[in-house]
Amino acid sequence: MTQTITLYVDGACRGNPGLGGWGAYIITADKKHELCGGEDNTTNNRMELTAAIEGIRFCAPTDKLIVWTDSTYVKRGITEWIEGWKKKNWKDVKNPDLWKALDEVCKNRDIEWNWVKGHAGDPGNEKADQLANQGADQTLKNLKNSMNDDTKKKSESDWLLDDPFGFDLIENEAEAEAEAEAEAELSAEIQITETPVTPATDIVSHHPHIVITPTTREQHGPRQLILDTETTGFYYSDGDRIVEVGAIEMINRKLTGSSIHIYINPKKPVGDSVNVHGITDEFLADKPEYQEISAVLFDYLKGSEIIAHNATFDMNFLDMEFTRSGLPALSEVCTVVDTLALAKNKHPGQKNSLDALVRRYDIPQRDRTYHGALLDAEILSDVYLAMTGGQVSLNIDAVSSTSEQDAQRIELQTEQLDLPVIVPSVEELAAHEQWVQQYQEKNGEPCIFAQV
């Protein structure tokens, strides 16, 4: 039976070359599998490749696989470079044995390859990295045990001379049997751990004014949070504060149903900003101050990709509020996408406010007499998906059940441009090929400018 499986694969190396480990974190519909292993005197690239090979090999050939790796070497190698390598009969390719193995294990499989930024807080990538280091630790332990066994054999003496009655021998044999049983459980070259999948749990809210809705659609992949804030004014550096935060979660371009919404007491009058968001001083009087909710909000947001309209405005205020609360700046633990910058690039010279984009992309109208953080985040999610190509679904049944009216909401706009084509001369091509070869020999990896 075909199922969709998400794989996070990673490698680690302590020295390059040096002791290495690999890890594969495999998420199926009902279980999570943890694979790891390692080698002595290897390289990081070899461990990255081994993780992908072993992770894919673990899955059934009929499964749909969504693979996430933080190695551009692996992703671009298997999706872009490998056909050229095969045409050149693997000439000057490093690690050809593993590339051939990866190519073989991928044959006739349905695999979607994705890159994820390493050590950036993505839970799946962090787990794979942990498994890779676990594989290296176990390999080191096995090597030490092997060396100790060899040392013991070389230093063995006649027990009759050292222990005439054999008491030490009996005790040592019992200890050796106990150690052997323990090692048998831990010293497998590839360790596999299986745990049942449990529904995603929400971050615990420690204040009644923090509203976190649970996930209703289980998705696996990097989190994107469409976010908006409302403030007492425009200038965070002059003492203006946040009065409302709203964010909704999206994974694989699908809204998961999870969101966070908080009203905050700024401890100062909202002033004329009430005309924008309609939030009064009286309404905010019993709401928590920022430091009371900062830890819960930070835990919800960290490690995600923040999507916001005029993101610099929101991020400046959030960085200020979090640092005032003794936490890192949010921009240090999140990446940011500014939809205003995207819109200006896509529609130069036109109005690119949220309202203008709603009209341009035929997004269903909501009542925006007053701005609201969560409402604006919901509207921005529709705008972002429309502006970047529409919502992507991996669920065939869900796609087929989508009404034609919904499908026609998104208009894809393309422009045809006649661009000049400059053809290089034979001499230029030869010089380019020579430069590419020198680059690959020096760096030990394919050059992105190589002719395939």
Buried (B, 14 or more C-beta within 10 A) or exposed (E): EEEBBBBBBBBBBBEEBBBBBBBBBBBBEEEBBBBBBBBEEBBBBBBBBBBBBBBBBBBEEEBBBBBBBBBEBBBBBBEBBBEEBEEEEBEEBBBEEBBBBBBEBBEEBEBBBBBBEBEBBBEBBBBBBBBBBBBBBBBBBBEEBEEEEEEEEEEEEEBEEEBEEEEEEEEEEEEEEEEEEEEEEEBEEBBBEEEEEEEEEEBEBEEEBBBBBEBEBEBBBBBBBBBBBBBBBEEBEEEBBBBBBBBBBBBBBBBBBBBBBBBBBBEBEBEEBBEEBBBEBEBBEEBBEBBBBBBBBBEBBBBBBBBBBBBEBBBBBBBBBBBEBEBEBBBEBBBBBBBBBBBEEBBEEEEBEBEBBBEBBEBEEEEEEEBBBBBBBBBBBBBBBBBBEBBEBBEEEEEEEEEEEEEEBBEEEEEEEEEEEEEEEEEEEEEBEEEBEEBBEEEEBBBEEBEE
